[in-house]
């Protein structure tokens, strides 16, 4: 049976290309092992969507 992660981190994204890579790197390097990261793009017009896909 699949269990839900203990911690969910929701990251709102709107034209954050300048900071998004660093933000996601920091979140994935957390010591918690049972997390999910949900990035919600709110219509960015910069390259934030490309960064999220990568």
mmCIF file as Biopython writes it, N, C-alpha, C and O atoms, coordinates in Angstrom:
data_model
#
loop_
_atom_site.group_PDB
_atom_site.id
_atom_site.type_symbol
_atom_site.label_atom_id
_atom_site.label_alt_id
_atom_site.label_comp_id
_atom_site.label_asym_id
_atom_site.label_entity_id
_atom_site.label_seq_id
_atom_site.pdbx_PDB_ins_code
_atom_site.Cartn_x
_atom_site.Cartn_y
_atom_site.Cartn_z
_atom_site.occupancy
_atom_site.B_iso_or_equiv
_atom_site.auth_seq_id
_atom_site.auth_asym_id
_atom_site.pdbx_PDB_model_num
ATOM 1   N N  . UNK A ? 1  ? 0.843  -1.178 0.000   1.0 0.0 1  A 1 
ATOM 2   C CA . UNK A ? 1  ? 0.000  0.000  0.000   1.0 0.0 1  A 1 
ATOM 3   C C  . UNK A ? 1  ? 0.889  1.243  0.000   1.0 0.0 1  A 1 
ATOM 4   O O  . UNK A ? 1  ? 1.833  1.328  0.785   1.0 0.0 1  A 1 
ATOM 5   N N  . UNK A ? 2  ? 0.593  2.208  -0.876  1.0 0.0 2  A 1 
ATOM 6   C CA . UNK A ? 2  ? 1.357  3.452  -0.941  1.0 0.0 2  A 1 
ATOM 7   C C  . UNK A ? 2  ? 0.885  4.406  0.140   1.0 0.0 2  A 1 
ATOM 8   O O  . UNK A ? 2  ? -0.306 4.694  0.253   1.0 0.0 2  A 1 
ATOM 9   N N  . UNK A ? 3  ? 1.814  4.886  0.922   1.0 0.0 3  A 1 
ATOM 10  C CA . UNK A ? 3  ? 1.480  5.856  1.960   1.0 0.0 3  A 1 
ATOM 11  C C  . UNK A ? 3  ? 1.765  7.255  1.449   1.0 0.0 3  A 1 
ATOM 12  O O  . UNK A ? 3  ? 2.632  7.450  0.598   1.0 0.0 3  A 1 
ATOM 13  N N  . UNK A ? 4  ? 1.044  8.213  1.964   1.0 0.0 4  A 1 
ATOM 14  C CA . UNK A ? 4  ? 1.247  9.609  1.616   1.0 0.0 4  A 1 
ATOM 15  C C  . UNK A ? 4  ? 2.523  10.110 2.296   1.0 0.0 4  A 1 
ATOM 16  O O  . UNK A ? 4  ? 2.858  9.650  3.387   1.0 0.0 4  A 1 
ATOM 17  N N  . UNK A ? 5  ? 3.240  11.048 1.664   1.0 0.0 5  A 1 
ATOM 18  C CA . UNK A ? 5  ? 4.408  11.633 2.312   1.0 0.0 5  A 1 
ATOM 19  C C  . UNK A ? 5  ? 4.006  12.346 3.599   1.0 0.0 5  A 1 
ATOM 20  O O  . UNK A ? 5  ? 2.879  12.822 3.735   1.0 0.0 5  A 1 
ATOM 21  N N  . UNK A ? 6  ? 4.931  12.411 4.523   1.0 0.0 6  A 1 
ATOM 22  C CA . UNK A ? 6  ? 4.647  13.072 5.795   1.0 0.0 6  A 1 
ATOM 23  C C  . UNK A ? 6  ? 4.611  14.588 5.661   1.0 0.0 6  A 1 
ATOM 24  O O  . UNK A ? 6  ? 3.889  15.260 6.397   1.0 0.0 6  A 1 
ATOM 25  N N  . UNK A ? 7  ? 5.390  15.131 4.722   1.0 0.0 7  A 1 
ATOM 26  C CA . UNK A ? 7  ? 5.469  16.590 4.563   1.0 0.0 7  A 1 
ATOM 27  C C  . UNK A ? 7  ? 5.295  16.934 3.082   1.0 0.0 7  A 1 
ATOM 28  O O  . UNK A ? 7  ? 5.958  16.361 2.218   1.0 0.0 7  A 1 
ATOM 29  N N  . UNK A ? 8  ? 4.403  17.868 2.807   1.0 0.0 8  A 1 
ATOM 30  C CA . UNK A ? 8  ? 4.226  18.397 1.456   1.0 0.0 8  A 1 
ATOM 31  C C  . UNK A ? 8  ? 4.682  19.847 1.458   1.0 0.0 8  A 1 
ATOM 32  O O  . UNK A ? 8  ? 4.290  20.627 2.325   1.0 0.0 8  A 1 
ATOM 33  N N  . UNK A ? 9  ? 5.505  20.202 0.494   1.0 0.0 9  A 1 
ATOM 34  C CA . UNK A ? 9  ? 5.984  21.573 0.356   1.0 0.0 9  A 1 
ATOM 35  C C  . UNK A ? 9  ? 5.400  22.125 -0.931  1.0 0.0 9  A 1 
ATOM 36  O O  . UNK A ? 9  ? 5.625  21.579 -2.011  1.0 0.0 9  A 1 
ATOM 37  N N  . UNK A ? 10 ? 4.655  23.201 -0.813  1.0 0.0 10 A 1 
ATOM 38  C CA . UNK A ? 10 ? 4.022  23.816 -1.971  1.0 0.0 10 A 1 
ATOM 39  C C  . UNK A ? 10 ? 4.777  25.099 -2.301  1.0 0.0 10 A 1 
ATOM 40  O O  . UNK A ? 10 ? 4.922  25.985 -1.459  1.0 0.0 10 A 1 
ATOM 41  N N  . UNK A ? 11 ? 5.254  25.182 -3.544  1.0 0.0 11 A 1 
ATOM 42  C CA . UNK A ? 11 ? 6.042  26.331 -3.980  1.0 0.0 11 A 1 
ATOM 43  C C  . UNK A ? 11 ? 5.254  27.080 -5.060  1.0 0.0 11 A 1 
ATOM 44  O O  . UNK A ? 11 ? 5.124  26.584 -6.179  1.0 0.0 11 A 1 
ATOM 45  N N  . UNK A ? 12 ? 4.730  28.261 -4.741  1.0 0.0 12 A 1 
ATOM 46  C CA . UNK A ? 12 ? 4.072  29.050 -5.783  1.0 0.0 12 A 1 
ATOM 47  C C  . UNK A ? 12 ? 5.136  29.661 -6.698  1.0 0.0 12 A 1 
ATOM 48  O O  . UNK A ? 12 ? 6.146  30.188 -6.230  1.0 0.0 12 A 1 
ATOM 49  N N  . UNK A ? 13 ? 4.894  29.582 -8.001  1.0 0.0 13 A 1 
ATOM 50  C CA . UNK A ? 13 ? 5.889  30.051 -8.965  1.0 0.0 13 A 1 
ATOM 51  C C  . UNK A ? 13 ? 5.241  31.062 -9.905  1.0 0.0 13 A 1 
ATOM 52  O O  . UNK A ? 13 ? 4.273  30.753 -10.600 1.0 0.0 13 A 1 
ATOM 53  N N  . UNK A ? 14 ? 5.787  32.263 -9.915  1.0 0.0 14 A 1 
ATOM 54  C CA . UNK A ? 14 ? 5.382  33.271 -10.891 1.0 0.0 14 A 1 
ATOM 55  C C  . UNK A ? 14 ? 6.603  34.118 -11.214 1.0 0.0 14 A 1 
ATOM 56  O O  . UNK A ? 14 ? 7.041  34.930 -10.399 1.0 0.0 14 A 1 
ATOM 57  N N  . UNK A ? 15 ? 7.142  33.925 -12.394 1.0 0.0 15 A 1 
ATOM 58  C CA . UNK A ? 15 ? 8.321  34.661 -12.865 1.0 0.0 15 A 1 
ATOM 59  C C  . UNK A ? 15 ? 9.458  34.626 -11.841 1.0 0.0 15 A 1 
ATOM 60  O O  . UNK A ? 15 ? 9.956  35.663 -11.404 1.0 0.0 15 A 1 
ATOM 61  N N  . UNK A ? 16 ? 9.846  33.425 -11.478 1.0 0.0 16 A 1 
ATOM 62  C CA . UNK A ? 16 ? 10.902 33.227 -10.478 1.0 0.0 16 A 1 
ATOM 63  C C  . UNK A ? 16 ? 12.186 32.658 -11.074 1.0 0.0 16 A 1 
ATOM 64  O O  . UNK A ? 16 ? 13.012 32.120 -10.338 1.0 0.0 16 A 1 
ATOM 65  N N  . UNK A ? 17 ? 12.373 32.763 -12.385 1.0 0.0 17 A 1 
ATOM 66  C CA . UNK A ? 17 ? 13.511 32.094 -13.010 1.0 0.0 17 A 1 
ATOM 67  C C  . UNK A ? 17 ? 14.838 32.418 -12.328 1.0 0.0 17 A 1 
ATOM 68  O O  . UNK A ? 17 ? 15.743 31.585 -12.301 1.0 0.0 17 A 1 
ATOM 69  N N  . UNK A ? 18 ? 14.950 33.587 -11.796 1.0 0.0 18 A 1 
ATOM 70  C CA . UNK A ? 18 ? 16.201 34.014 -11.166 1.0 0.0 18 A 1 
ATOM 71  C C  . UNK A ? 18 ? 16.511 33.221 -9.893  1.0 0.0 18 A 1 
ATOM 72  O O  . UNK A ? 18 ? 17.678 33.030 -9.548  1.0 0.0 18 A 1 
ATOM 73  N N  . UNK A ? 19 ? 15.473 32.762 -9.199  1.0 0.0 19 A 1 
ATOM 74  C CA . UNK A ? 19 ? 15.645 32.113 -7.900  1.0 0.0 19 A 1 
ATOM 75  C C  . UNK A ? 19 ? 15.192 30.660 -7.869  1.0 0.0 19 A 1 
ATOM 76  O O  . UNK A ? 19 ? 15.498 29.940 -6.919  1.0 0.0 19 A 1 
ATOM 77  N N  . UNK A ? 20 ? 14.477 30.223 -8.878  1.0 0.0 20 A 1 
ATOM 78  C CA . UNK A ? 20 ? 13.819 28.925 -8.838  1.0 0.0 20 A 1 
ATOM 79  C C  . UNK A ? 20 ? 14.787 27.751 -8.727  1.0 0.0 20 A 1 
ATOM 80  O O  . UNK A ? 20 ? 14.548 26.829 -7.946  1.0 0.0 20 A 1 
ATOM 81  N N  . UNK A ? 21 ? 15.854 27.770 -9.482  1.0 0.0 21 A 1 
ATOM 82  C CA . UNK A ? 21 ? 16.827 26.674 -9.421  1.0 0.0 21 A 1 
ATOM 83  C C  . UNK A ? 21 ? 17.410 26.512 -8.026  1.0 0.0 21 A 1 
ATOM 84  O O  . UNK A ? 21 ? 17.499 25.399 -7.508  1.0 0.0 21 A 1 
ATOM 85  N N  . UNK A ? 22 ? 17.803 27.619 -7.427  1.0 0.0 22 A 1 
ATOM 86  C CA . UNK A ? 22 ? 18.372 27.587 -6.083  1.0 0.0 22 A 1 
ATOM 87  C C  . UNK A ? 22 ? 17.337 27.115 -5.061  1.0 0.0 22 A 1 
ATOM 88  O O  . UNK A ? 22 ? 17.658 26.354 -4.149  1.0 0.0 22 A 1 
ATOM 89  N N  . UNK A ? 23 ? 16.114 27.566 -5.219  1.0 0.0 23 A 1 
ATOM 90  C CA . UNK A ? 23 ? 15.031 27.159 -4.321  1.0 0.0 23 A 1 
ATOM 91  C C  . UNK A ? 23 ? 14.811 25.654 -4.393  1.0 0.0 23 A 1 
ATOM 92  O O  . UNK A ? 23 ? 14.759 24.983 -3.363  1.0 0.0 23 A 1 
ATOM 93  N N  . UNK A ? 24 ? 14.682 25.126 -5.598  1.0 0.0 24 A 1 
ATOM 94  C CA . UNK A ? 24 ? 14.439 23.693 -5.759  1.0 0.0 24 A 1 
ATOM 95  C C  . UNK A ? 24 ? 15.630 22.862 -5.288  1.0 0.0 24 A 1 
ATOM 96  O O  . UNK A ? 24 ? 15.445 21.801 -4.690  1.0 0.0 24 A 1 
ATOM 97  N N  . UNK A ? 25 ? 16.834 23.324 -5.546  1.0 0.0 25 A 1 
ATOM 98  C CA . UNK A ? 25 ? 18.030 22.628 -5.045  1.0 0.0 25 A 1 
ATOM 99  C C  . UNK A ? 25 ? 18.018 22.544 -3.525  1.0 0.0 25 A 1 
ATOM 100 O O  . UNK A ? 25 ? 18.300 21.493 -2.950  1.0 0.0 25 A 1 
ATOM 101 N N  . UNK A ? 26 ? 17.691 23.655 -2.884  1.0 0.0 26 A 1 
ATOM 102 C CA . UNK A ? 26 ? 17.659 23.674 -1.417  1.0 0.0 26 A 1 
ATOM 103 C C  . UNK A ? 26 ? 16.599 22.719 -0.878  1.0 0.0 26 A 1 
ATOM 104 O O  . UNK A ? 26 ? 16.826 22.029 0.115   1.0 0.0 26 A 1 
ATOM 105 N N  . UNK A ? 27 ? 15.442 22.683 -1.535  1.0 0.0 27 A 1 
ATOM 106 C CA . UNK A ? 27 ? 14.372 21.796 -1.062  1.0 0.0 27 A 1 
ATOM 107 C C  . UNK A ? 27 ? 14.734 20.324 -1.234  1.0 0.0 27 A 1 
ATOM 108 O O  . UNK A ? 27 ? 14.434 19.505 -0.365  1.0 0.0 27 A 1 
ATOM 109 N N  . UNK A ? 28 ? 15.375 19.985 -2.344  1.0 0.0 28 A 1 
ATOM 110 C CA . UNK A ? 28 ? 15.716 18.574 -2.576  1.0 0.0 28 A 1 
ATOM 111 C C  . UNK A ? 28 ? 16.884 18.111 -1.709  1.0 0.0 28 A 1 
ATOM 112 O O  . UNK A ? 28 ? 17.114 16.909 -1.576  1.0 0.0 28 A 1 
ATOM 113 N N  . UNK A ? 29 ? 17.613 19.034 -1.127  1.0 0.0 29 A 1 
ATOM 114 C CA . UNK A ? 29 ? 18.738 18.669 -0.264  1.0 0.0 29 A 1 
ATOM 115 C C  . UNK A ? 29 ? 18.354 18.610 1.216   1.0 0.0 29 A 1 
ATOM 116 O O  . UNK A ? 29 ? 19.227 18.469 2.073   1.0 0.0 29 A 1 
ATOM 117 N N  . UNK A ? 30 ? 17.076 18.715 1.520   1.0 0.0 30 A 1 
ATOM 118 C CA . UNK A ? 30 ? 16.624 18.640 2.912   1.0 0.0 30 A 1 
ATOM 119 C C  . UNK A ? 30 ? 16.920 17.257 3.483   1.0 0.0 30 A 1 
ATOM 120 O O  . UNK A ? 30 ? 17.023 16.279 2.743   1.0 0.0 30 A 1 
ATOM 121 N N  . UNK A ? 31 ? 17.051 17.187 4.770   1.0 0.0 31 A 1 
ATOM 122 C CA . UNK A ? 31 ? 17.349 15.906 5.407   1.0 0.0 31 A 1 
ATOM 123 C C  . UNK A ? 31 ? 16.111 15.033 5.581   1.0 0.0 31 A 1 
ATOM 124 O O  . UNK A ? 31 ? 16.229 13.834 5.834   1.0 0.0 31 A 1 
ATOM 125 N N  . UNK A ? 32 ? 14.936 15.618 5.448   1.0 0.0 32 A 1 
ATOM 126 C CA . UNK A ? 32 ? 13.719 14.811 5.499   1.0 0.0 32 A 1 
ATOM 127 C C  . UNK A ? 32 ? 13.664 13.917 4.268   1.0 0.0 32 A 1 
ATOM 128 O O  . UNK A ? 32 ? 13.893 14.376 3.149   1.0 0.0 32 A 1 
ATOM 129 N N  . UNK A ? 33 ? 13.364 12.657 4.474   1.0 0.0 33 A 1 
ATOM 130 C CA . UNK A ? 33 ? 13.345 11.748 3.330   1.0 0.0 33 A 1 
ATOM 131 C C  . UNK A ? 33 ? 11.936 11.531 2.788   1.0 0.0 33 A 1 
ATOM 132 O O  . UNK A ? 33 ? 11.776 11.129 1.635   1.0 0.0 33 A 1 
ATOM 133 N N  . UNK A ? 34 ? 10.928 11.787 3.590   1.0 0.0 34 A 1 
ATOM 134 C CA . UNK A ? 34 ? 9.563  11.496 3.183   1.0 0.0 34 A 1 
ATOM 135 C C  . UNK A ? 34 ? 8.816  12.793 2.888   1.0 0.0 34 A 1 
ATOM 136 O O  . UNK A ? 34 ? 7.919  13.190 3.632   1.0 0.0 34 A 1 
ATOM 137 N N  . UNK A ? 35 ? 9.206  13.462 1.769   1.0 0.0 35 A 1 
ATOM 138 C CA . UNK A ? 35 ? 8.567  14.720 1.398   1.0 0.0 35 A 1 
ATOM 139 C C  . UNK A ? 35 ? 8.107  14.674 -0.050  1.0 0.0 35 A 1 
ATOM 140 O O  . UNK A ? 35 ? 8.579  13.861 -0.843  1.0 0.0 35 A 1 
ATOM 141 N N  . UNK A ? 36 ? 7.194  15.548 -0.372  1.0 0.0 36 A 1 
ATOM 142 C CA . UNK A ? 36 ? 6.851  15.800 -1.764  1.0 0.0 36 A 1 
ATOM 143 C C  . UNK A ? 36 ? 6.930  17.305 -1.983  1.0 0.0 36 A 1 
ATOM 144 O O  . UNK A ? 36 ? 6.596  18.095 -1.101  1.0 0.0 36 A 1 
ATOM 145 N N  . UNK A ? 37 ? 7.376  17.682 -3.166  1.0 0.0 37 A 1 
ATOM 146 C CA . UNK A ? 37 ? 7.482  19.101 -3.518  1.0 0.0 37 A 1 
ATOM 147 C C  . UNK A ? 37 ? 6.510  19.347 -4.663  1.0 0.0 37 A 1 
ATOM 148 O O  . UNK A ? 37 ? 6.605  18.720 -5.718  1.0 0.0 37 A 1 
ATOM 149 N N  . UNK A ? 38 ? 5.581  20.259 -4.445  1.0 0.0 38 A 1 
ATOM 150 C CA . UNK A ? 38 ? 4.584  20.592 -5.455  1.0 0.0 38 A 1 
ATOM 151 C C  . UNK A ? 38 ? 4.828  22.033 -5.875  1.0 0.0 38 A 1 
ATOM 152 O O  . UNK A ? 38 ? 4.649  22.959 -5.083  1.0 0.0 38 A 1 
ATOM 153 N N  . UNK A ? 39 ? 5.237  22.217 -7.128  1.0 0.0 39 A 1 
ATOM 154 C CA . UNK A ? 39 ? 5.455  23.565 -7.657  1.0 0.0 39 A 1 
ATOM 155 C C  . UNK A ? 39 ? 4.238  23.939 -8.497  1.0 0.0 39 A 1 
ATOM 156 O O  . UNK A ? 39 ? 3.858  23.206 -9.409  1.0 0.0 39 A 1 
ATOM 157 N N  . UNK A ? 40 ? 3.634  25.077 -8.188  1.0 0.0 40 A 1 
ATOM 158 C CA . UNK A ? 40 ? 2.435  25.525 -8.888  1.0 0.0 40 A 1 
ATOM 159 C C  . UNK A ? 40 ? 2.787  26.772 -9.696  1.0 0.0 40 A 1 
ATOM 160 O O  . UNK A ? 40 ? 3.012  27.846 -9.136  1.0 0.0 40 A 1 
ATOM 161 N N  . UNK A ? 41 ? 2.832  26.616 -11.009 1.0 0.0 41 A 1 
ATOM 162 C CA . UNK A ? 41 ? 3.133  27.735 -11.892 1.0 0.0 41 A 1 
ATOM 163 C C  . UNK A ? 41 ? 1.855  28.529 -12.150 1.0 0.0 41 A 1 
ATOM 164 O O  . UNK A ? 41 ? 0.840  27.958 -12.550 1.0 0.0 41 A 1 
ATOM 165 N N  . UNK A ? 42 ? 1.898  29.814 -11.927 1.0 0.0 42 A 1 
ATOM 166 C CA . UNK A ? 42 ? 0.728  30.673 -12.072 1.0 0.0 42 A 1 
ATOM 167 C C  . UNK A ? 42 ? 0.860  31.563 -13.304 1.0 0.0 42 A 1 
ATOM 168 O O  . UNK A ? 42 ? 0.685  32.778 -13.220 1.0 0.0 42 A 1 
ATOM 169 N N  . UNK A ? 43 ? 1.168  30.955 -14.444 1.0 0.0 43 A 1 
ATOM 170 C CA . UNK A ? 43 ? 1.210  31.705 -15.689 1.0 0.0 43 A 1 
ATOM 171 C C  . UNK A ? 43 ? 2.478  32.504 -15.909 1.0 0.0 43 A 1 
ATOM 172 O O  . UNK A ? 43 ? 2.427  33.593 -16.481 1.0 0.0 43 A 1 
ATOM 173 N N  . UNK A ? 44 ? 3.599  31.994 -15.474 1.0 0.0 44 A 1 
ATOM 174 C CA . UNK A ? 44 ? 4.870  32.705 -15.647 1.0 0.0 44 A 1 
ATOM 175 C C  . UNK A ? 44 ? 5.126  33.010 -17.112 1.0 0.0 44 A 1 
ATOM 176 O O  . UNK A ? 44 ? 4.809  32.212 -17.994 1.0 0.0 44 A 1 
ATOM 177 N N  . UNK A ? 45 ? 5.712  34.188 -17.357 1.0 0.0 45 A 1 
ATOM 178 C CA . UNK A ? 45 ? 6.059  34.580 -18.719 1.0 0.0 45 A 1 
ATOM 179 C C  . UNK A ? 45 ? 7.569  34.524 -18.948 1.0 0.0 45 A 1 
ATOM 180 O O  . UNK A ? 45 ? 8.048  34.892 -20.020 1.0 0.0 45 A 1 
ATOM 181 N N  . UNK A ? 46 ? 8.316  34.065 -17.946 1.0 0.0 46 A 1 
ATOM 182 C CA . UNK A ? 46 ? 9.761  33.921 -18.094 1.0 0.0 46 A 1 
ATOM 183 C C  . UNK A ? 46 ? 10.072 32.442 -18.318 1.0 0.0 46 A 1 
ATOM 184 O O  . UNK A ? 46 ? 9.199  31.703 -18.774 1.0 0.0 46 A 1 
ATOM 185 N N  . UNK A ? 47 ? 11.264 31.999 -18.017 1.0 0.0 47 A 1 
ATOM 186 C CA . UNK A ? 47 ? 11.634 30.603 -18.262 1.0 0.0 47 A 1 
ATOM 187 C C  . UNK A ? 47 ? 11.379 29.694 -17.054 1.0 0.0 47 A 1 
ATOM 188 O O  . UNK A ? 47 ? 11.909 28.585 -16.995 1.0 0.0 47 A 1 
ATOM 189 N N  . UNK A ? 48 ? 10.584 30.149 -16.105 1.0 0.0 48 A 1 
ATOM 190 C CA . UNK A ? 48 ? 10.266 29.315 -14.944 1.0 0.0 48 A 1 
ATOM 191 C C  . UNK A ? 48 ? 9.660  27.961 -15.340 1.0 0.0 48 A 1 
ATOM 192 O O  . UNK A ? 48 ? 10.061 26.945 -14.772 1.0 0.0 48 A 1 
ATOM 193 N N  . UNK A ? 49 ? 8.716  27.900 -16.286 1.0 0.0 49 A 1 
ATOM 194 C CA . UNK A ? 49 ? 8.164  26.598 -16.669 1.0 0.0 49 A 1 
ATOM 195 C C  . UNK A ? 49 ? 9.232  25.625 -17.198 1.0 0.0 49 A 1 
ATOM 196 O O  . UNK A ? 49 ? 9.176  24.427 -16.921 1.0 0.0 49 A 1 
ATOM 197 N N  . UNK A ? 50 ? 10.188 26.140 -17.949 1.0 0.0 50 A 1 
ATOM 198 C CA . UNK A ? 50 ? 11.275 25.288 -18.454 1.0 0.0 50 A 1 
ATOM 199 C C  . UNK A ? 50 ? 12.123 24.751 -17.320 1.0 0.0 50 A 1 
ATOM 200 O O  . UNK A ? 50 ? 12.538 23.593 -17.351 1.0 0.0 50 A 1 
ATOM 201 N N  . UNK A ? 51 ? 12.382 25.567 -16.334 1.0 0.0 51 A 1 
ATOM 202 C CA . UNK A ? 51 ? 13.167 25.145 -15.183 1.0 0.0 51 A 1 
ATOM 203 C C  . UNK A ? 51 ? 12.418 24.058 -14.419 1.0 0.0 51 A 1 
ATOM 204 O O  . UNK A ? 51 ? 13.025 23.087 -13.968 1.0 0.0 51 A 1 
ATOM 205 N N  . UNK A ? 52 ? 11.114 24.215 -14.272 1.0 0.0 52 A 1 
ATOM 206 C CA . UNK A ? 52 ? 10.319 23.207 -13.567 1.0 0.0 52 A 1 
ATOM 207 C C  . UNK A ? 52 ? 10.313 21.879 -14.333 1.0 0.0 52 A 1 
ATOM 208 O O  . UNK A ? 52 ? 10.399 20.813 -13.723 1.0 0.0 52 A 1 
ATOM 209 N N  . UNK A ? 53 ? 10.215 21.938 -15.642 1.0 0.0 53 A 1 
ATOM 210 C CA . UNK A ? 53 ? 10.231 20.692 -16.440 1.0 0.0 53 A 1 
ATOM 211 C C  . UNK A ? 53 ? 11.574 19.983 -16.334 1.0 0.0 53 A 1 
ATOM 212 O O  . UNK A ? 53 ? 11.628 18.753 -16.349 1.0 0.0 53 A 1 
ATOM 213 N N  . UNK A ? 54 ? 12.652 20.745 -16.227 1.0 0.0 54 A 1 
ATOM 214 C CA . UNK A ? 54 ? 13.988 20.131 -16.148 1.0 0.0 54 A 1 
ATOM 215 C C  . UNK A ? 54 ? 14.152 19.448 -14.803 1.0 0.0 54 A 1 
ATOM 216 O O  . UNK A ? 54 ? 15.203 18.869 -14.530 1.0 0.0 54 A 1 
#
